[in-house]
Amino acid sequence: TLLERGRHACYLVLTGPDGRQHAELGETDPVMLTKRKIKDDVSESGVMGVAVDESSAKELKEAFYRLRFSDGLF
């Protein structure tokens, strides 16, 4: 997870072929590095937990949606 001052939290996803499958020297396939904002994925995500009711799930999703970097403590 990356946290930039005043920005929404994000994470990086590295996708591409498994390097062990291409053992021969010089044989390469491209890889892709993608930056995704956590808030963009919140609406598509679900909350899983023990005894999580619907209101708690909504509050948790809202907290992740608002997640930003801050130097200050709560």
C-alpha angles and dihedrals in degrees: 000000000000122000119194120184109266094002133106115261116262141178137214125237120198113199132177143094123327106262092218090065092061102055097150115101114254096016107121138159123198122264125204128219112202128187114212129185114231091220090059091058097044095084091054095045133088133217117235124186147115112291096349110163124204095260092051090050091052092049092049093049090048091052091054091045091056095041110135136158117263132173092209127082122239 
